[in-house]
């Protein structure tokens, strides 16, 4: 039995016993995978992307700044920085931030 056949058997077993919520998540993942495209091969998309880049470079299109996105999030959700997870120090682990050892 190949690895793919084993995975198919395990997935079938999982799906046969799963409740609705996990099935919805699995279905969403499969739909995203099925609908994903190789955008770099889509000539019409590349033409539109090139047109947008030229408009941004020329100043005809201002684009969207990070500050614009941040303001939009804060307008809808409040200050997201208040909810940002804090980093915790792990004993015995240090991170070199560009300094030579």
DSSP file (Angstrom, degrees, kcal/mol; ACC not computed):
  #  RESIDUE AA STRUCTURE BP1 BP2  ACC     N-H-->O    O-->H-N    N-H-->O    O-->H-N    TCO  KAPPA ALPHA  PHI   PSI    X-CA   Y-CA   Z-CA
    1    1 A X              0   0    0      0, 0.0     2,-0.0     0, 0.0     0, 0.0   0.000 360.0 360.0 360.0 131.3    0.0    0.0    0.0
    2    2 A X     >  -     0   0    0      1,-0.1     4,-2.1     4,-0.0     5,-0.2  -0.286 360.0-108.2 -78.8 166.9    1.4    3.4   -1.0
    3    3 A X  H  > S+     0   0    0      1,-0.2     4,-2.4     2,-0.2     5,-0.2   0.878 120.9  53.2 -61.8 -38.1    1.6    6.4    1.3
    4    4 A X  H  > S+     0   0    0      2,-0.2     4,-2.6     1,-0.2    -1,-0.2   0.909 108.0  49.8 -64.8 -41.9   -1.2    8.1   -0.7
    5    5 A X  H  > S+     0   0    0      2,-0.2     4,-2.2     1,-0.2    -1,-0.2   0.889 110.4  50.5 -64.2 -38.5   -3.4    5.1   -0.3
    6    6 A X  H  X S+     0   0    0     -4,-2.1     4,-2.4     2,-0.2    -2,-0.2   0.931 110.9  48.7 -63.6 -45.5   -2.7    5.1    3.4
    7    7 A X  H  X S+     0   0    0     -4,-2.4     4,-2.8     1,-0.2     5,-0.2   0.918 110.3  51.4 -61.0 -43.6   -3.6    8.8    3.7
    8    8 A X  H  X S+     0   0    0     -4,-2.6     4,-2.6     1,-0.2    -1,-0.2   0.915 110.5  48.8 -59.9 -42.7   -6.8    8.2    1.7
    9    9 A X  H  X S+     0   0    0     -4,-2.2     4,-2.2     2,-0.2    -1,-0.2   0.916 112.9  47.3 -63.2 -43.5   -7.8    5.4    4.0
   10   10 A X  H  X S+     0   0    0     -4,-2.4     4,-2.2     2,-0.2    -2,-0.2   0.903 112.9  48.7 -65.5 -41.2   -7.1    7.6    7.1
   11   11 A X  H  X S+     0   0    0     -4,-2.8     4,-3.1     2,-0.2     5,-0.2   0.922 110.7  50.3 -66.3 -43.6   -9.0   10.6    5.7
   12   12 A X  H  X S+     0   0    0     -4,-2.6     4,-2.6    -5,-0.2    -1,-0.2   0.925 110.9  49.6 -58.4 -44.2  -12.0    8.4    4.8
   13   13 A X  H  X S+     0   0    0     -4,-2.2     4,-0.8     1,-0.2    -1,-0.2   0.908 113.4  46.6 -61.3 -42.8  -12.0    7.0    8.3
   14   14 A X  H >X S+     0   0    0     -4,-2.2     4,-1.2     1,-0.2     3,-0.8   0.932 113.1  48.5 -64.5 -47.0  -11.8   10.5    9.8
   15   15 A X  H 3< S+     0   0    0     -4,-3.1     3,-0.4     1,-0.2    -2,-0.2   0.877 105.9  57.7 -63.8 -38.7  -14.6   11.9    7.5
   16   16 A X  H 3< S+     0   0    0     -4,-2.6    -1,-0.2    -5,-0.2    -2,-0.2   0.750 118.1  32.2 -64.7 -23.2  -16.9    9.0    8.3
   17   17 A X  H << S+     0   0    0     -3,-0.8    -1,-0.2    -4,-0.8    -2,-0.2   0.480  95.2 110.9-111.7  -4.5  -16.8    9.8   12.0
   18   18 A X     <  -     0   0    0     -4,-1.2     2,-0.1    -3,-0.4    -3,-0.0  -0.356  62.3-125.5 -76.9 151.1  -16.4   13.6   12.0
   19   19 A X     >  -     0   0    0     -2,-0.1     4,-1.6     1,-0.1     5,-0.1  -0.235  37.3 -92.0 -80.7 178.8  -19.0   16.1   13.1
   20   20 A X  H  > S+     0   0    0      1,-0.2     4,-2.4     2,-0.2     5,-0.2   0.896 118.3  57.3 -63.6 -43.6  -20.2   18.9   10.9
   21   21 A X  H  > S+     0   0    0      1,-0.2     4,-1.8     2,-0.2    -1,-0.2   0.936 109.7  42.1 -60.0 -51.4  -17.8   21.6   12.1
   22   22 A X  H  > S+     0   0    0      1,-0.2     4,-2.5     2,-0.2    -1,-0.2   0.872 113.1  55.3 -63.7 -33.4  -14.6   19.7   11.3
   23   23 A X  H  X S+     0   0    0     -4,-1.6     4,-2.7     1,-0.2    -1,-0.2   0.893 105.6  52.0 -64.2 -38.5  -16.1   18.6    8.0
   24   24 A X  H  X S+     0   0    0     -4,-2.4     4,-2.3     2,-0.2    -1,-0.2   0.903 110.6  48.3 -62.9 -41.0  -16.8   22.2    7.1
   25   25 A X  H  X S+     0   0    0     -4,-1.8     4,-2.2     2,-0.2    -2,-0.2   0.925 112.5  47.4 -65.9 -44.4  -13.1   23.1    7.8
   26   26 A X  H  X S+     0   0    0     -4,-2.5     4,-2.4     1,-0.2    -2,-0.2   0.922 112.3  50.8 -61.9 -43.7  -11.8   20.2    5.7
   27   27 A X  H  X S+     0   0    0     -4,-2.7     4,-2.5     1,-0.2    -1,-0.2   0.901 108.4  51.8 -60.7 -41.7  -14.2   21.1    2.9
   28   28 A X  H  X S+     0   0    0     -4,-2.3     4,-2.3     2,-0.2    -1,-0.2   0.907 109.5  49.8 -62.5 -42.1  -13.0   24.7    3.0
   29   29 A X  H  X S+     0   0    0     -4,-2.2     4,-2.4     1,-0.2    -1,-0.2   0.925 111.9  48.0 -62.2 -44.5   -9.4   23.6    2.7
   30   30 A X  H  X S+     0   0    0     -4,-2.4     4,-2.5     1,-0.2    -2,-0.2   0.881 110.9  50.9 -65.7 -38.3  -10.2   21.4   -0.3
   31   31 A X  H  X S+     0   0    0     -4,-2.5     4,-2.3     2,-0.2    -1,-0.2   0.910 110.5  48.9 -65.2 -42.0  -12.2   24.1   -2.0
   32   32 A X  H  X S+     0   0    0     -4,-2.3     4,-1.0     2,-0.2    -2,-0.2   0.931 113.3  47.4 -62.0 -44.8   -9.3   26.6   -1.6
   33   33 A X  H  < S+     0   0    0     -4,-2.4     3,-0.4     1,-0.2    -2,-0.2   0.903 113.7  47.4 -63.2 -41.9   -6.8   24.0   -2.9
   34   34 A X  H  < S+     0   0    0     -4,-2.5    -1,-0.2     1,-0.2    -2,-0.2   0.839 115.0  45.8 -68.8 -33.9   -9.1   23.2   -5.9
   35   35 A X  H  < S+     0   0    0     -4,-2.3    -1,-0.2    -5,-0.2    -2,-0.2   0.539  86.4 110.6 -88.9  -7.0   -9.7   26.8   -6.7
   36   36 A X     <  -     0   0    0     -4,-1.0     2,-0.3    -3,-0.4    -3,-0.0  -0.412  51.4-164.8 -69.7 146.0   -6.0   27.9   -6.4
   37   37 A X        -     0   0    0     -2,-0.1     2,-1.4     5,-0.0     3,-0.1  -0.825  34.0-109.1-126.9 164.6   -4.5   28.8   -9.7
   38   38 A X    >   -     0   0    0     -2,-0.3     3,-2.5     1,-0.2     4,-0.4  -0.724  39.9-174.8 -90.9  84.1   -1.1   29.3  -11.1
   39   39 A X  G >  S+     0   0    0     -2,-1.4     3,-1.4     1,-0.3     7,-0.2   0.771  75.0  66.4 -56.5 -30.8   -1.6   33.0  -11.4
   40   40 A X  G 3  S+     0   0    0      1,-0.3    -1,-0.3    -3,-0.1    -2,-0.0   0.623 101.1  50.6 -69.7 -11.2    1.8   33.6  -13.2
   41   41 A X  G <  S+     0   0    0     -3,-2.5     2,-1.0     1,-0.0    -1,-0.3   0.481  85.4  97.6 -99.7  -6.2    0.4   31.6  -16.1
   42   42 A X    <>  -     0   0    0     -3,-1.4     4,-2.3    -4,-0.4     5,-0.2  -0.734  56.5-167.7 -88.2 102.7   -2.8   33.7  -16.4
   43   43 A X  H  > S+     0   0    0     -2,-1.0     4,-2.3     1,-0.2    -1,-0.2   0.883  84.7  51.6 -61.0 -41.7   -2.1   36.2  -19.1
   44   44 A X  H  > S+     0   0    0      1,-0.2     4,-2.1     2,-0.2    -1,-0.2   0.908 110.9  48.5 -63.2 -41.8   -5.1   38.4  -18.4
   45   45 A X  H  > S+     0   0    0      1,-0.2     4,-2.7     2,-0.2    -1,-0.2   0.910 110.8  51.0 -63.7 -41.8   -4.2   38.6  -14.7
   46   46 A X  H  X S+     0   0    0     -4,-2.3     4,-2.5     2,-0.2    -2,-0.2   0.874 108.7  51.4 -65.0 -36.8   -0.6   39.5  -15.5
   47   47 A X  H  X S+     0   0    0     -4,-2.3     4,-2.2     2,-0.2    -1,-0.2   0.934 112.8  45.5 -63.1 -45.5   -1.7   42.3  -17.9
   48   48 A X  H  X S+     0   0    0     -4,-2.1     4,-2.3     2,-0.2    -2,-0.2   0.894 113.1  50.4 -64.7 -40.6   -4.0   43.7  -15.1
   49   49 A X  H  X S+     0   0    0     -4,-2.7     4,-2.5     2,-0.2    -2,-0.2   0.913 111.1  48.2 -64.1 -43.6   -1.2   43.3  -12.5
   50   50 A X  H  X S+     0   0    0     -4,-2.5     4,-2.3     2,-0.2    -2,-0.2   0.897 111.2  51.1 -63.1 -40.8    1.3   45.1  -14.8
   51   51 A X  H  X S+     0   0    0     -4,-2.2     4,-2.0     2,-0.2    -2,-0.2   0.909 111.3  47.8 -62.7 -43.3   -1.2   47.9  -15.4
   52   52 A X  H  X S+     0   0    0     -4,-2.3     4,-2.2     2,-0.2    -2,-0.2   0.914 110.9  50.8 -64.8 -43.7   -1.8   48.3  -11.6
   53   53 A X  H  X S+     0   0    0     -4,-2.5     4,-2.7     1,-0.2    -2,-0.2   0.904 110.3  49.4 -61.9 -41.3    2.0   48.4  -11.0
   54   54 A X  H  X S+     0   0    0     -4,-2.3     4,-2.2     1,-0.2     6,-0.3   0.892 110.2  51.3 -64.7 -38.9    2.5   51.1  -13.6
   55   55 A X  H  X>S+     0   0    0     -4,-2.0     6,-2.1     2,-0.2     5,-1.0   0.886 112.4  45.9 -65.3 -38.7   -0.4   53.2  -12.2
   56   56 A X  H ><5S+     0   0    0     -4,-2.2     3,-0.5     4,-0.2    -2,-0.2   0.930 112.8  50.0 -68.6 -45.3    1.2   52.9   -8.7
   57   57 A X  H 3<5S+     0   0    0     -4,-2.7    -2,-0.2     1,-0.2    -1,-0.2   0.863 113.2  46.5 -61.2 -36.7    4.7   53.8  -10.0
   58   58 A X  H 3<5S-     0   0    0     -4,-2.2    -1,-0.2    -5,-0.2    -2,-0.2   0.652 113.3-117.3 -81.3 -14.8    3.3   56.8  -11.9
   59   59 A X  T <<5S+     0   0    0     -4,-0.9    -3,-0.2    -3,-0.5    -4,-0.1   0.394  85.3 116.5  92.8  -3.1    1.3   58.0   -8.9
   60   60 A X  S   <S+     0   0    0     -5,-1.0     2,-0.5    -6,-0.3    -4,-0.2   0.831  81.7  39.7 -66.2 -31.2   -2.0   57.6  -10.7
   61   61 A X  S    S-     0   0    0     -6,-2.1    -2,-0.3    -9,-0.1    -1,-0.2  -0.983  70.9-160.7-119.5 123.3   -3.0   55.0   -8.1
   62   62 A X        -     0   0    0     -2,-0.5    -1,-0.1     1,-0.2    -2,-0.1   0.678  28.5-155.7 -76.7 -16.3   -2.0   55.7   -4.6
   63   63 A X        -     0   0    0      1,-0.1     2,-0.4     2,-0.0    -1,-0.2  -0.303  31.3 -65.2  71.3-162.8   -2.3   52.1   -3.5
   64   64 A X        -     0   0    0      4,-0.0     2,-0.1    -2,-0.0    -1,-0.1  -0.993  46.4-148.1-129.2 125.5   -2.9   51.2    0.1
   65   65 A X     >  -     0   0    0     -2,-0.4     4,-2.0     1,-0.1     5,-0.2  -0.445  28.0-112.4 -87.2 164.4   -0.4   51.9    2.8
   66   66 A X  H  > S+     0   0    0      1,-0.2     4,-2.9     2,-0.2     5,-0.2   0.881 120.6  56.3 -60.5 -37.1    0.1   49.8    5.9
   67   67 A X  H  > S+     0   0    0      1,-0.2     4,-2.5     2,-0.2    -1,-0.2   0.869 104.5  52.5 -64.1 -36.2   -1.2   52.7    7.9
   68   68 A X  H  > S+     0   0    0      2,-0.2     4,-2.1     1,-0.2    -1,-0.2   0.928 111.9  45.3 -62.8 -44.9   -4.5   52.7    5.8
   69   69 A X  H  X S+     0   0    0     -4,-2.0     4,-2.4     2,-0.2    -2,-0.2   0.923 112.7  50.8 -64.4 -44.4   -4.9   49.0    6.6
   70   70 A X  H  X S+     0   0    0     -4,-2.9     4,-2.5     1,-0.2    -2,-0.2   0.910 110.8  48.7 -60.2 -43.8   -4.1   49.5   10.2
   71   71 A X  H  X S+     0   0    0     -4,-2.5     4,-2.2     1,-0.2    -1,-0.2   0.880 110.4  51.8 -64.4 -38.5   -6.7   52.3   10.5
   72   72 A X  H  X S+     0   0    0     -4,-2.1     4,-1.6     2,-0.2    -2,-0.2   0.909 111.1  47.1 -64.5 -42.6   -9.3   50.2    8.7
   73   73 A X  H  X S+     0   0    0     -4,-2.4     4,-3.5     1,-0.2     5,-0.4   0.931 112.6  49.2 -64.6 -45.4   -8.7   47.3   11.2
   74   74 A X  H  X S+     0   0    0     -4,-2.5     4,-1.9     1,-0.2    -2,-0.2   0.866 108.2  54.5 -63.1 -36.0   -8.9   49.7   14.2
   75   75 A X  H  < S+     0   0    0     -4,-2.2    -1,-0.2     1,-0.2    -2,-0.2   0.861 120.2  32.0 -65.3 -35.0  -12.1   51.2   12.9
   76   76 A X  H  < S+     0   0    0     -4,-1.6    -2,-0.2    -3,-0.2    -1,-0.2   0.819 136.8  19.4 -89.9 -33.5  -13.8   47.8   12.7
   77   77 A X  H  < S-     0   0    0     -4,-3.5    -3,-0.2     1,-0.4    -2,-0.2   0.437  98.5-119.1-121.5  -1.3  -12.1   46.0   15.5
   78   78 A X  S  < S-     0   0    0     -4,-1.9     2,-1.0    -5,-0.4    -1,-0.4  -0.430  71.3 -18.2  85.0-170.4  -10.7   48.5   17.9
   79   79 A X    >   -     0   0    0      1,-0.2     3,-1.2    -2,-0.1     4,-0.4  -0.586  59.4-169.5 -75.0 103.6   -7.0   48.7   18.7
   80   80 A X  G >  S+     0   0    0     -2,-1.0     3,-1.1     1,-0.3     4,-0.4   0.731  79.1  71.7 -68.9 -20.7   -5.7   45.3   17.6
   81   81 A X  G >  S+     0   0    0      1,-0.3     3,-0.8     2,-0.2    -1,-0.3   0.797  88.7  62.8 -65.0 -26.8   -2.3   46.0   19.3
   82   82 A X  G <  S+     0   0    0     -3,-1.2    -1,-0.3     1,-0.2    -2,-0.2   0.793 108.6  42.0 -65.4 -25.9   -4.0   45.5   22.7
   83   83 A X  G <  S+     0   0    0     -3,-1.1    -1,-0.2    -4,-0.4    -2,-0.2   0.385  83.4 124.4-102.7   2.0   -4.8   41.9   21.7
   84   84 A X  S <  S-     0   0    0     -3,-0.8    -3,-0.0    -4,-0.4    -4,-0.0  -0.438  70.2-109.1 -66.4 130.9   -1.5   41.1   20.1
   85   85 A X        -     0   0    0     -2,-0.2     2,-0.3     1,-0.1    -1,-0.1  -0.305  31.7-124.0 -61.9 142.5    0.0   38.0   21.8
   86   86 A X        -     0   0    0     -3,-0.1     2,-0.4     1,-0.0    -1,-0.1  -0.622  19.6-120.0 -86.8 145.8    3.0   38.7   24.0
   87   87 A X        -     0   0    0     -2,-0.3     2,-0.4     1,-0.0    -1,-0.0  -0.680  25.8-150.1 -84.9 139.2    6.3   37.0   23.4
   88   88 A X        -     0   0    0     -2,-0.4     2,-0.3     0, 0.0    -1,-0.0  -0.878  15.1-119.1-110.9 141.6    7.5   34.9   26.2
   89   89 A X        -     0   0    0     -2,-0.4     2,-0.5     1,-0.0     5,-0.1  -0.577  21.2-142.7 -77.1 139.1   11.1   34.2   27.0
   90   90 A X    >   -     0   0    0      3,-0.3     3,-2.1    -2,-0.3    -1,-0.0  -0.911  26.9-111.4-103.1 124.0   12.2   30.6   26.9
   91   91 A X  T 3  S+     0   0    0     -2,-0.5     3,-0.1     1,-0.3    -1,-0.0  -0.266 100.2  13.5 -56.5 133.6   14.8   29.7   29.6
   92   92 A X  T 3  S+     0   0    0      1,-0.2     2,-0.5     0, 0.0    -1,-0.3   0.478 103.8 107.6  82.8   2.5   18.2   28.9   28.1
   93   93 A X    <   +     0   0    0     -3,-2.1     2,-0.4     2,-0.0    -3,-0.3  -0.954  41.1 176.9-117.4 128.3   17.3   30.3   24.6
   94   94 A X        -     0   0    0     -2,-0.5     2,-0.5    -3,-0.1    -3,-0.0  -0.965  19.7-140.8-127.3 149.2   18.8   33.6   23.3
   95   95 A X        -     0   0    0     -2,-0.4     2,-0.7     2,-0.0    -2,-0.0  -0.926  12.2-136.9-112.2 128.9   18.3   35.1   19.9
   96   96 A X        -     0   0    0     -2,-0.5     2,-0.9     1,-0.1     5,-0.1  -0.760  13.5-161.5 -84.7 113.9   21.1   36.9   18.1
   97   97 A X        -     0   0    0     -2,-0.7     3,-0.1     1,-0.1    -1,-0.1  -0.419  68.1 -60.4 -96.0  56.9   19.7   40.1   16.7
   98   98 A X  S    S+     0   0    0     -2,-0.9     2,-0.3     1,-0.3    -1,-0.1   0.440 100.5 129.5  85.5  -0.6   22.4   40.8   14.1
   99   99 A X        -     0   0    0      1,-0.1    -1,-0.3     2,-0.0     2,-0.1  -0.679  63.0-113.4 -87.1 140.7   25.2   41.0   16.6
  100  100 A X              0   0    0     -2,-0.3    -3,-0.1     1,-0.1    -1,-0.1  -0.436 360.0 360.0 -72.4 148.3   28.3   39.0   16.0
  101  101 A X              0   0    0     -2,-0.1    -1,-0.1    -5,-0.1    -2,-0.0   0.461 360.0 360.0 -81.4 360.0   29.0   36.2   18.4
